[in-house]
């Protein structure tokens, strides 16, 4: 019996390859809106971030969402991301 390959994705902050389930997916929808995709299946352009504070801080500092997804984030979106990272969602 063959083992299934575990999908790997790269964190846009620390650039480390990790299992897809260990990361948070962020999506730019076809309507140019930003969403946090907890299911991993929403349509649109996706980017991934680790579930740790240092990656979130670097994401804010270097404005990586704008670079990778082309959308500007408001402070509420960063707070929502922080809640997901802390497991408060």
C-alpha positions in Angstrom: 0.0 0.0 0.0 1.4 3.4 -1.0 1.7 6.2 1.5 -0.1 9.4 0.5 2.1 12.4 -0.1 1.5 15.2 2.5 1.0 18.6 0.6 3.8 21.1 1.4 3.5 24.8 1.3 5.9 27.7 2.0 5.3 30.3 4.6 5.6 33.8 3.0 7.3 35.2 6.1 10.0 32.7 7.1 10.1 30.9 3.7 10.1 27.5 5.4 8.4 24.5 3.7 5.8 22.9 6.1 2.8 20.6 5.9 -0.2 22.5 4.5 -2.2 21.7 7.6 0.4 23.4 9.9 -0.1 26.7 8.1 -2.8 29.4 7.9 -4.1 30.1 4.3 -5.0 33.6 3.4 -6.9 34.3 0.2 -7.5 37.1 -2.2 -10.9 36.3 -3.6 -11.9 37.0 -7.3 -13.7 40.1 -5.9 -10.3 41.4 -4.6 -11.2 40.9 -0.9 -8.9 39.4 1.7 -10.1 36.4 3.7 -8.6 33.9 6.1 -9.3 30.5 4.7 -9.7 27.9 7.5 -10.9 25.2 5.2 -8.1 25.5 2.7 -10.6 25.3 -0.2 -11.9 28.8 -0.9 -11.4 30.0 -4.5 -8.8 32.7 -5.2 -5.1 33.4 -4.9 -3.7 31.9 -1.7 -0.7 32.5 0.5 0.4 30.8 3.7 1.8 31.8 7.0 3.1 29.8 10.0 1.1 29.8 13.2 3.6 31.8 15.2 3.9 35.4 16.3 7.3 36.1 14.8 6.0 35.3 11.3 3.0 37.5 11.8 5.2 40.4 13.0 7.4 40.0 9.8 4.3 39.9 7.7 3.2 43.3 9.1 6.7 44.8 9.0 7.5 43.9 5.4 3.9 44.3 4.2 4.1 40.8 2.6 0.3 40.5 2.0 0.5 43.4 -0.4 3.5 41.9 -2.1 2.1 38.3 -2.5 -1.7 38.9 -2.9 -1.8 42.5 -4.0 -4.3 43.6 -1.4 -3.9 46.2 1.4 -4.8 45.0 4.8 -6.5 47.1 7.5 -5.6 46.7 11.2 -8.7 44.5 11.8 -7.4 41.9 9.4 -4.1 41.7 11.3 -6.1 41.3 14.6 -8.1 38.5 13.0 -4.9 36.8 11.9 -3.5 37.1 15.4 -6.6 35.5 16.9 -6.3 32.5 14.5 -2.6 32.2 15.4 -3.4 32.3 19.1 -6.2 29.7 18.6 -9.0 32.0 19.6 -11.2 31.4 16.6 
